[in-house]
C-alpha cells in the first residue's frame, strides 16, 4: 500500500523526512501494540538535518522539548508541533529555519511564546511582512515571521533568542490522510539531529471505528474516549526518535466527507476514488528524458528515480530514448537504445552527471517533433529562468521525489500536456510506472458546492472542497478526454456533530493551488485568500509581533487577545509608521548642492593643509542652478527631439567637452586572494583536475557563498568559463529567496559580462524586495549593460520618485547621476517622464562606487588623492574637489567618490568595515566596487571587483587610478 506521508522540517536541529511504509499489524483493542513493518515501499532519503540557523553562535542551540498534537477528523489531519529550544550562548541571536513540506500539506498557523503565553500569528502581505519584521528587529523587540520561499518550502525567522533562556515555537499544518482499503493512514515521521530531553504525543480521532497502531516509538499509550473522541497520549524522556515514526490506521468510509464552519457558512471536503485505469496501456516507441542536474538534485531521491525508470523500461522493453541534461545551461541531446528492458548506457550516463549549478527549466526543449512522451525529473524550483518551460504537444509526466518540490507548477505543466504528476514520495516505483502507462486524462465537474476546488491524485483519489449551497445535492462527475461521461458520485453531507474548523483553510489552499498555475495573472486573488484564511502563500506571510503598539503602528490586524487594545490605540491616534514626506523637495535640494559642487572650480595646485585645516572649500559662491541650468552656455550641445516628446540631458560646459579627455587615467585593481585551504589545493592542481577537486571539497562548504565565488574565479583564471559560470550559478540554489545572495550573484554576472542573466536575477530581487531602492538601482544598471537604456533610466528614476520606508542617504543623487550619464551616452533617449530640474549630464574624470550585500552594516569608502588627502564620510570634500557621497550606515550602499577634474597622480582606493548591527552573523560581507574613468562620456571605461570583509575595522586596499600628465 502507499502511505501519504507527513513531512515537517521544524526547528532547532530538527529535520523530519517522509517515509511511506507498508500497512500491517494488529488492531487496537484497549492497549495498543506496535508491529514492525517490512520496508516494502522505499523511503525518501534522509536529508541533511535542517537546523535553526544561528550563524556565529559559539554553541549549537539545544532542542529541549518536543510536543506533537494531532487532530484527525474523517480523512483530514491537523498536526501541531511545539518546540522548546534553548540558547546556551552569551549573546542575543536571530534564528532562521527553512523547511519543506510534501505536496498536499498546508501550513495553517504558527505561534510564538510572548510573556509566558503562545501568541498566534496573523496574515500579512509578504513584502510588508518582511519589511515590518526587519524594522522591528532594529528596535530590538520580539517578532517572528513565516513565509513561503519556493514551491512548498517555508522559512521561519525568530527574534530574539536571548542568552541563557528558552523559546517556544508552535507550527501547525494540515493534510489529507493516506488511504488504503477504506482506512485513513496517519504518519508522523521523525529524524532529529539532537535528542530532545522530553517528548510527548497526543492524537485525537473524532468518530470512526477501530484504530490500528502500526509504529510507536513512544512506548505505552494512554487511551481514552469521551463524546465520540478517541484520544491517545504518550510521553517519553531521553528516547532517541531518530529515523523513527508514529503510524496509525483508522477505519473510515469509502467516500470520505468532512464538514467545517466559518463565518456562518458550512464548508465541505470530500474524497472519491479516482477513475479506473485505462483498459489498454500506452506503449510509446520513444520518449525524451528531461533531467534536472542542478545542485538541488542532491535533495532528490535519485535512486528512487532510477528505480522508477527501471520499472518503466521493464514494462516497455524496447524503445529509443533521448536525454537532455539541464543545469544553468543545457547540454547537447544524446540518444540511447533500451533493448529488452536493458538500459545500462543510459543509466551510467545519468549516474555520472554531477549535481551542480542553478536550475533553468526554460532551457529544456519540449517543442521538437518526434517524441511521444516526455519525462521531467526535477523539484520544480526554477531559479535561473527568465521565462517558463513550455508544455509539449504530447504528454509530459513530471517526476517528483523530494519534499518541498513545486508540485503545483509541475502538476499544472503535466496536466496541460495531457500527462500528470508522478509523485514518488507516495508511490512505489512499480506502481508509478504502471499508473503512468494506464493514465487517463480527466475533467472533473462539481455541482452543489460554491467555488468548488478540485485536486486529483492520479490513481488514488479525487478531492473536492467548497461552500455548501443550502440543501442542494452534491455530485461529482468525471469526464474522459473525448468528453465521454466516465462516472458520477453523489456526496452525502455529514452531520454537524463534529465539524472541523480547518476545512475552510483546506479549501482555500486547494483554490490557491489552482490559481497558482497562472500565478502572475492571479496574484491579487491569492493575496486576498491568504489574508482571509490565515495562510502563508507566495503573496502572504504570517507574523507575530511583541505589543499592541506594534500592530497599531504598522496597521496589522492583531490576534484576538490584542484586538481591544489595538482598537483603543487607534482611537487615540497612535502614530503609524511614518514614511518620508516631501521627498521630492529634499532630493531637489541635494541635487542642487551636487550641481553647485560640480560647477565650482577647485584648485589643482600644491596642497597647503594649514590654510584649509579647519574649513572645506565653500560652495556658497557657486552659480545659482536655477539661472544656469538651461543657459546658452550649457545648452550649446543639447539636442531637443520634440517629435519624440523627449529631451536629451544637457551636456557639460564646452571646456569640459574639450578636455573630455582624454584624461589618460589608468585603473589598476588589486587582485583578490582569499586565504583558504581549498584554494591552495586547487591552485596547485592541474587544470583538468580542478572541477573534480571542487566537487570533492563542496560537501563541507555547500552553505558558503565565499566558496562558490572563489572556485568560480579559479576556474575562470584557467579559461574554464562555462564551468566557472556553472559554479557561480549555485548561489541561486543556496538559500531560497535570499536577496543578499542574489544581489552578489547579479553583480558577479555583470562582471562576467552576463548582463542578460543579471537582469533576470535583479528582476527577481525586485519582486522579492520592492521596498528597498537598491532593488531598482541594481536592475536599472543591469538593464543598461544588457542594451536596454530606456528601460534602465525609467527603472532608476523609481529610486527618486518612490517613497521608501527607510531612507538610504544619498542614493537618489547617485541614481540621478547614473540616469544622466546613461542618457548622455545613448541617442534617442526619452526623458519626458522626469522632472526637468533633474535632467543634467555632469561628466567626471574619476568615479568609484561601493556596494555591499549586508543589511544593517556600515562599510565606508576611502580615497587618498595625490595630495595625500583622504576623502571619506568624515572628510567628504577635499581641497581639489574630490567628493564622497553621504555616509550609508543602514546597509547595502551605495557610496561613491566623484571628481570632475583630476590632477595628475595616484588615487588610492580603500574600504573599511566600520561595523554592523546584525543579530545573524554572516561568514563575511561581500563588497563590490566599480571604477570609472571618463564617467558620462562616450569613452567611459569601467572595471569592477568583488572582495570580502570579515571583521569590524577590517580595512583593505582595493585598487587605484593613475592620472597621467
N, C-alpha and C positions, 0 to 999 in steps of 0.2 A: 504494500500500500504506500501511498505518498502522503507525506506529512506537510502541512502548510506551516512552516516553522516561523518562530518569532526571532527577531534579532534586534538587539539594542546595545550599541556601544556606549557605555554610560560614562562613569566619572573616574575619579582618581584611581589610576592603574586598573581600570575596569574595561574588559573587552568581551562582548557577547558575540557568539557566532551561531549561525543557523545550523541545525543538524537534523535532517529528516531521519526517521527511524521506522523500522517495521513494527506494526502493532501486533503484539501477542502478549498473553499474560492472563492473570486470574481476575475474576470480578470482585468488586468491592462490596463486602458484606460486613459492616461494622468496622473492623480494624483492617486498614489497607495492607496489602503485601506488595512488595516490589518484585518484578520479574525482569531478569536480564534479557535483553533483546539481541538477536543476531543482527549484525550490521549489514543487512542485505542492500539497503539503499546507501550509496556513498554520501558521506557528509561533506559539507563545504570545508575547504582548507582552513586551518586555524590561522587567522590573520594576525599580524603583529599586534600586540596589546596596545590599545588606544588609551593613552593616559590623559589625565587632566594636566595639560601642558603648563608648567610654571617655569619658564626658562630662567636660568640664573639661580635657581634655588640650590642651596648647599646640600639639602637632603630632600629625598622624594616626599611628596605629600602622602600621608598614610590614610588608607581606607579603613575606617574604624567599624562602621556598621552598615549592613545592607538589609533592607526590608522590602519584600515583594508582596504586593496585594493585588490579586486578580479577581475580576468580576465577570462571570460568564452568564450570558442571557441568550438562550437559543443558540444561534450559530455565530454570535459575536462575543468577543472577549476584550476587556479593557484591563490593562496592566499598569500599575503604578510601581515605580522603582525609586525608593527613597534611600539616599546615600549620605552617610556622615563621614566627612574626611577632615583630617587634622593637619595643620601646618606646623611642623616642628622647627621651622626656620626663624630667624631673628628679624625678618623684615616683612612688610606688607606686600602681598603678591596679588596679581590678577591671574586667574586661571582661564584657560581656553581648552575646550574639548570638541573634537569632531567625531561624529558617529553616524554610520549608515543604517538605514532600515531596509527591509525587504519590500518588494512590490506588494501593495495592498495594506501595508502598515501605515498608520497615520498618527503623528504626534497631536494629541488633543489638549495638552496643557503641561505646564510646569510651575513649580513654586520654589521659593527661596525662604529660608528662615530669617525673620525680622523680629527682633525683640522677643525672642522665645516662641514665636508662632510662625506657622508657614503662611506666606502670602502668595496668593495665586497671581500668575502673570496675566496681562491683558494684551489684546492685539493692537498693533500699531503699524503704520506704513513702514516698509522695510528701510528706505533711505532715512526717514525721520528717526526710526528706532536706533540705528547705528549712530546717527548724529547725537541724539539725546544721551545714549549710553556713554559715548566718549566725552561729552560735555560734563556729565555728572561725575565721571571718574576724575576729571581735572579739579573738581571741587571736593574730592576725597570723601564722597559719600557712597552709599551702597546701591548699585544697580546690578541687574542680570539680564542678559539678552539671549534669546534663542532664535536662530534664523536658518532658513534653507540656504544651502550653497548651490549644489548642482544635483539634479536627479532627486533621489530620495535620501540625500545626505544632509546632515544638520550640523550646526556649530553652536555651542553654548559658551557664553562668556560670563564669568562671575567675578565680581569685585566688591569688597576686598576679602582676601583670605588673610586674616590678621595673624600675627605670630603667636604661637602657643595656644591657639584656640581652634575649636571645631566649627564646621559649617555644614548645613544640611541643604540638599537639593532634591527635589522630587520631580521625576519625569513621568508623564502619563502618555500611553499610546494605545490605540485600538486597532482591531483587525478582525477579519473573518477567520473562523476556525477551519482547520483542515477537516476533511470529511472522508469517511470510509464506511460502507455498509450502513448508511443512515446514522452514523455516530459522529459527533464532533471530537476533534483531537486538539488538545491544548499542549503546547510545548514551550517550556521556559528554559532555554539553553544557557549555559554559564561557562565562562573561561576567564579567570581572573589572574592577573599577574601578581597579585598580592592576596593573601588570605585574610579576610576580614575577621575581627575579633568576635563579632556577633552577627548572626544572620537569621532572619525569620521569614516565614511564608504564610500567607492566608489566601485561600481560594474559596470563593463563594459561588454557588451554582443555583440559579433560580429555576425551579421546575425540573423537568427531565426525570429520567429513571436512574438505573444503576450507573455507578462510576467505576471505571477500571483504572487502577494506578499501574502505570507501565514502568516508570522510573521514579525514584525518590531518593535523592542524596541527603535528605534532611534527617532521616531516622523516623521515629514513631510519629504518626499523625494523630492529632486530636480531632475527632469527627463529631459534629453536632448538626441538629436540624431544628429549624423553627420557622413557622409560617411558610413552608414550602421552599425555604432557602437552606441548602446544604452547605456547611462550612467545614473546611479542612484547615488545620493550623499546625505549624511545626516551628520549633526554634532550635538553633544549633550554635555552639561556641567552639571555636578552634577547629572547625571542619573545613577541609580543603574541598572547594567546589570546582576546581579547575577541570575543564573538559567534561563536566557532567551536566545533567539536565533533569528537570522535573517534567514528567509526561503523564497525561491522564486522558482517557477517552470517556465521553459522556453520551448516553443514549439520546436519540432525537428522532425527528420525523423526516420523511423523505423530502418534502418541500418545506424548508425551514423559513419561518417568518417571525420577525421581531418588531414590536410596536414601540414607538417613542413619542414623547411630548415635548413641545417647545412653543412658548408664547401662545398657548391656547390651540395650537394646531397639533394634529396627530400625524406622525411620520411612520412609514413602513420600510423595513429592509427585508428582502426575501431572496432565497436562492432556489433555483430549479436545476435539474440535471441538464448538461449540455446535450445538443443534438447527437444522435447516434453517428458513429463514424461512417464514412462513405463505404459502400459495399465493395467498390473496386478501388484499389490504392493507386496513387500517382507513381509512375515509374519513369522518371526523367532519364534521357540518354546522356545528358551532360549537365553540368552545373558549374557555378563560379563561387569560390570561397573568398569572401572579403575579410581579411584577417587584420584586426587592430593589434599592432605590436608595440604600442606606446608603453611608457613606464607604468601606467595604471594597470596594464595587463598582468603585472605581478600580483595583483589582488584577485585576479580571476582564478577559477578552478580550471586551469588548463588541462590537467589530467582528465577531469570530467568532460571537458570539451572534446578531447581526443577520443575518449570512450564513446561519446555520442557519435562522432564521425565513424568510428569503427562499427558500431551497431548499424548505422545507416548504410555503410558500404556493404555490410554483410547481407543486408536486405536487397540492395540494388545490384550487387555482383559486378557488372561490367558497365563502365561509363567513362567519359572524358571529363576531366576537372581542370578548370583554370584557377590559378591562385594569384590574388593581388594582395600584397602586404602594404599597409599604410601606417606611417607614424606622423611626423611633422610634414612629410612629403611621401609621395607614392614610389614604390619600387616597380620595375617593369613586370608585366604579366608573365607568368610561367605556366606551361601546360604539363599535365600528368595523366597517366593512364591508371585506372582501377580495373584490375582483372580478377575475376572470381572472388571479389571482396578484398583482395590484397592491395595495399596502398603504402608499401614500405617507403618508396622515394618521397611521396607527398608527406608522410608522417615525419620523416627525417628533416624535410625542409621546414616544416612548422616548428619542430622541436629546436632547430638550430637558430631560429630567429630570436635575437635578444630583445627583451622588453625595455625599450628606451625611446625617449623623445615624447613630444606632445601628441595630441590626438586631433587629426584633421580629417574628419569623415567626409568632407566635401571632395577630397581627393579620390574617393572611390569612384570607379567608372561603372555606373549601373545602367547606362543607356546603350551600350553596344549590343548589336544583334547577335543571335546565335546561342545564347544561354537560355535554358529552360527553367532555371531555378537559381536563386542567389541565397547563400548562407552568410550572414553577417555576424561575426564574433566580436563583441565589444561590450563595454559597460555603458555606452551611450554618452559619456561625458566628452562632448565635442568642444575642446578648449582652444583650438587653433584654426578655426574656420571662420571666414567672413560670411559664407553662405551656409547652406544645408545640403546634406546628401539627398539626391533626387530618388523618388520611388521609381523602380523599373516598371516595364510593361509586362513583366512576368512575375510570379510570386517571389517575394523576398521573405525569408524567415530570419528574424534577429534572434541570436542565441545569447542568453544572459546567464552568467554563472556566479555572480558576486552580489553581495548585499550592497545597497546604496546605488545600484545602477539606475539609469534614467529609463525605467520601464515604460513610462507614459510616452516618451518620444519613440522608443523602439517599437512599442505596440502600435502606435499610430502609423509609423513608417511601414511596418509589416502589413497591417490591415489595408492600407491604401493600395498596396500592390496585389492584394488577394492572398496574402500569407498571414502568419500570426507570430506572436512572441513565443519562443521556446525557452521556458524558464527552468534551467537545470537545478535550481535550488529547491524545486518542488517535484521533479520527475527523475526517475532513473534514466540512464542513457538509452536502454532498450525501449522504454515506454515513450520517451521523447521521439525516437526515430519512428516508431510505429504511428504515433499521432500525427507527425509531420506528413507521412505518406498517405494518411487517410483523412486529412483535414478537409473540412467543408466550410467555405466562407458562409457567413450568416448575416442576415439583417434582423434585428430584434425590435418589435413594436410593443408598447405597453399602453393599456387603456385603464382608466380608473385612478391613476396617480397624476398629481400635478408636478410638472417639471421633472419627469422621471429621468433618472440617470441609470445607465446600463454598463456593466463590466463583465466581459466574458473571460473565463479561464478555460481555454480550449481543451476539450476532452474531459473536463471536470465539472464545472457548473457555470451558470449564468446568474449574476447578481443584479437585482433591480432595487431601486430606492426612490422614494418621493413622498410628497404630502398627500394624504388621503382626501378624496373628493366626496364628502358626505358619505352616503351608504352605497355608492355605485360599486358594481362588481369589478374586480381587478383581474385582468387577463394579460398573459404574456404570450405573444405569438412569434414563432420562428419562421423566417422566410429563407429559402435557398437562393443560390447565386443566379438562378434564372427566374426568380420571382415566385417560385412554387412554395406553397404553404407546407412546412415540414411538421408543424405541431402547434398546439395551443394548450396552455396551462392556466387554470383558474386558481387564484390565490385566496386563501381564507385569512381574515384578519384576526389575530389573537385577541383575547380579552384584555381589558385594561388593568388586569390584576397585577401584572409585574412589568410595567413599561420600562424601557431602557432610555435614559436621558441622553445617551451618546449616539443614538440612531440618527438624529439630525446632523451631527457632525460627520458621520459616515457618509450620508447623502451629499453633504457639501464637499467632502473630499473626492467622492466619485465624480461630482459635477465639475470640480476644478480640474481633475484629470482629463475630462472630455474637452474642456476649454483650452487646456494647455497644449493640445495638438496644434492649435494655431495661436500660440502664446502672444505674439506681437499684436494680434488683432483683438485679443480678449483680456488685455492686462487690467483694464478698469473693472470688469466683472469679477475677475479673480481677486482683485484687491477688495472689492466690496464683500464678496463671500468670505474671504479670510477674516476680515474685521467683524462681520456679523456673527460668524460661528466660532470665533476664537481659535483659528488655525494658523500655523506657520506655513507660508507659501512663498513662491518666488516674489510676491508683491507685499507680503506682510510678515512681521515677526511678532514674537511675544516678549514682553518686557515686564520687569519688576523694578519698582523704584522705592526709595527709602521712606519718603514722607508725603503727606498730603500736599505740602507746598510744592513738591516736585511735579506731582500730577497736575496741579493748577498752573504752575509756571509754564509747562510745556503743552498744556491743553490736551491732556491724555485722559481718556475715560478711566476712572480708578476702579479697583476691585470693590466688592460690595461693602467691606468693613470701613472703607475710607470715603464712601460716596458722600455722606453728610458733611464731613469735614471739608472736602474739596468744594462742595457747593457753597459752604459758608465762606470759604476763602475767596471764591469767585465773586460772591455777593459783595464782599468788602473791597473788591477791586485789587486783589493781589497782583502785582505786575507780572505779566507774562514774559517769557524770554524775549529780549529786545533784539531786533535787527537794526542795523545801522540806518539812520535817516540822512537824507540829503547827501547820498553818496556821490552823486554827480558833481555837486559843488566842491566836495573835498577833493575828488580826483582832478577836477579842473584846476584847483589851486596848486596841487602837487605838480601837474603837467606844466603849469605856468612857471613854477620855480625851476623845473627841469629845462625849459626853453631859455630862461634867463641864464642859467649856468652855461648852456651850450653857446649862447651868443657872446658871453663875456670873453674878452681877450686876457688870457693868463700869461704871466711871464715865463719865458723859456731860457732865461739867462741863468747865471750862477744862483744857487740856493743859499739864502742868508737867513739861517734859523733864528737869530736874535731879533730880527725885525718882525717875525711872524709868530714867535713862540706863543703868544697869548691870544692871537687873533687869526682866524681863517680869512681868506680873500672874500670881501663882501660882494654881494650881488645887487646891492641897492641901486647902483648906477647903471645897471643893465637896461637896454631899451625896453619900453613897455611892449609887452607881447601883443596886446590888442591892436596897437597902432602899427606894429611892424609885420604882423603875420602875413598879410597879403599886400605888402608894399611892392612897388615895381621891382626893387632890387631882388626880393625873394621870389617873385613870380617870373623872373626872366626866363627860367627853364620850364615853367609849368605848362602842361598841355591839358586843355579842357575838352572833354568829349561829351557835349551836351546831348548828342544823338543817343548816347548810351545812358543818359541820366547819371553820369558818373563824373568823378573828378580824380585826377591823379594827385598824389601827395606833393605839395610844393617842394621844389628842390632846394638844396642848400645854397648859400651865397656863392657868387662867382669865384671868389678867392678860394673857397673850399673846393669847388669843382676843379679849379685849375691845378690844385696840388693833389688831386684825387688819387693820387699818389701811387700813388706810386710811392707810398711811404717806404717801401722796401723792407717792411717788418718781416721777421722770420719767427716762426713758432717752434719751440723745442719742448717736447713733452718728456717728463721723467718716466722711464719705464717702471711699471708697477711689478714688483717682485715679492709676492707674499711668501712668508716663511711657513712651509708645511711639509711633513714627511712625504705625502703622496706626490707633491710637486717635484721633490728631489728625485723620487723614484722614476717619475715619468720623464723628467728632463734627461736622465741618464739612459733611457730606453731607446731602442731602435724605433724608427717611425712606424714600421709595420706592426709593432707590438703595443703601440700607445693605447689603442682603443680597447684591447683586451685587458690591459692593466687598469684602465679606467673602470671597466666592468667588475674587475676583481676588487677594487677599492670602494666601489659605490655602496655596497650593503651597509657599511658603517657610517655613511655620510648622506643618506638619502634625504635628510631634512636640512641639509646645509646649502644655502644659496651660494656661499663662497666656493664650495667645492665645484659646482657646475660652472660657475664663472671662470674659475682658474683652469679647469680642464678644457673648456671651450677655447680659451686663449692659447693654451699649449697646442691644441690640435690645429688651430688657425696658423700658428707660427710655423708648423711643419707643412703647411699647404693643404691640410685635410679639411677644406672649408665646409663640405657637406656634413661631415661628422661633427665639426665644430658647431654648426647651426643646430644639428640634431640634439647635441648635449645641452646647448643653451636653451632649447625649447622645453626642456624638462621643468624649467621654472613655472611653466603654465600648469604643470601636473602636481606641483608640490603641496600647495595649500589652497584649497578650493576658495576662489573669490577673495584672495588676499591682494588688496590693491597695491600695497607696498611692493610685494614681489613682482606683480605685473608691471609696475612702473619701471623697476630695474630691467625687466625683460624688454620693455619697449625701448628704453634708452640704448640698451646693447644692440638691439636690432637696427636702430638708426646708425650706430657706429659701424655695424656690419653691412651698411648700405642695403638693408632690407626694409625700406620705408613702407611698402605696402603692408607687410606683416605688422610693422609697428603701428600703423593706423588701425589695423584690426584690434590689436591689443589695447590701444588707448581708447578706442570706442567702447570696449568692454569696461575699462576703468571708469569712463564717464557714466556708463549705465549703472555701475555699482555705486558711484560716489559723485553725484552731480552737485552736491552741496559744497565742494571744495574747488576753488578757482583753478588750482593746478591741473585738474582733470581737463578743463577746457584749454588751458595753455599747452599742455603736452600734446593733445590731439591736434591743435592748430599748427604747431610747429612741425609735427609729423606729416600733416596734410601738405604743407608747403614743400617738404622734402620729397613727397611722393608725386608732385606735379599737379597739385590742386590749390593754387594760390588764392583763388577767390573764396573757396570754402574755408581756407586757412584763416584769412583775415576776418571772415564773419564769425568763425568759432572763437578766435582770440578776442574779439570785441565783447563776447559774453563775459569775459573777466571784468571788463569795465562796466558793462550795462547792468549785470545782475547784482543783487544784494545777497551776500552770503552770511551765514550765521557767525562765522569767525572772520575777522579782518587780518589778512596777512600783509604786513606793512610793505608798501612799495610795489606790490605785484601788478597793480593797474598801470603804473608808469612804465614798468618793464614791458608789459603787453602792448601798450601803445607804441613804444619804440620799435617793437618787433613788427607790429602791423604796418607802420610807415616804412620800415626797411624792406619788407616784402613788397609793398606797393611800388616802391621806387625802383625795384629790380624786375618788375613784370609789367608789360604793357596791357592796355585794355582792362585795367582794374576798376571795378565799380565800388566806390566808397560812399555812395549816396546814403547808405544805411547809418553812417556815423554822424555824430555831431561835428560840424565843420571845424569847431575850435580844436578838435583833437587831430586834425589832418595836417601833418607837417613832417617831412623827412629831415632827419638830422644825422648826417653821416659821421662816423667816428674812425679814427685811426686804429684804436685798440678797444677791445671789449672782451671781458671774461664773465661767464655766467656759471654760478654754482647752484646745484640742486642736490637733494638727498632723499633717502627712502623712508625716513623715520618721522613719525608724528611726535609732538612734544619734545623735540630735540633741537638744540641750538648749535649749528655749525656756522663758523664765521670765515669770511673771505678776507685775505690779507694780500696786498700788492705793495712791493718795495720798488720804487722807481729809481732812475739813475741818480737822483739827488740823495739816495739813501733814506728817503722819506717814506714812511709806511702809511698806506691808506687802509683803514678798516672801520668797523662800526663806531669806534671811539674817536676816530680822526677821519671823518667821511669826505673831506675835501682838502686836497694837497695844494702846495704852492703853485705847481704848474697846471692845476685844474683836474687832476685825477679825482673821480667821484665814485664813492661807494654808495649803493642804494641803502634803504632803511634796513635796520637790523631785524631779521626774521627769527624770532625766538620760539615760534609755535611749531615749527617743523616743516619739512619738505623743501623750503626755499620758495622762489629763487632769491638769490642775492647776486648783484652784478657790479662790476667795475667798468667805468667808461672813461675814455679820454679822447677828446675831439682832435687835438693836435699833439702828437707825441714827440718830445725832444729825443734826440738820439741816445742810445744806451740800452742797458739791460733792465727789464721789468720782471722781477721775480714774483711768482705766484705761489702762495702757501694757503693751507686750510687748517683751521683749528677747531677741534671738538671741544666746545665750551661746556656742554653738559646736557642733561636730559631730565625729564620728569616722568618717565615711564615706570609702570609697575611690572611690565613684561620686559625682560632683558633679552635683547636680540644678540645674535652671535657677533654682529658688527653693524655699523651704519655704512651703507654703500653710498658714495658720493659720485656725482657726475659733474665734470667741468667741460664747458665748451669755450675754446679760444677762438677769437675772431680778429682778423685784420681787415681793414677797409670795410668796416661794418656799414651796410646800407648802400654800398656802391656796387657797380656792375662786376667789379673784380673782387668782391668779398671772398675771403678764404676762411675755412674753419677746420679745426682739429679738436677731437673730443677724447676724453679719457675717463675711465671708471676706476675708483680706488675704494678702499675700506678704512674706516677709523674704528678702533675698538674701545679705547679708554678715554675718559674725560681728560681734557687738557692735552690730548694727543694732537701734535702739530706736525704736518708733513709738507715737504716741498713737492709741488705738483708739476711745474714747468715754468717756462719763461718766454718772453718776447725779446727779440733783439731788433731795435730800430737802428738802421744804419744811417750814416750821414749822407 
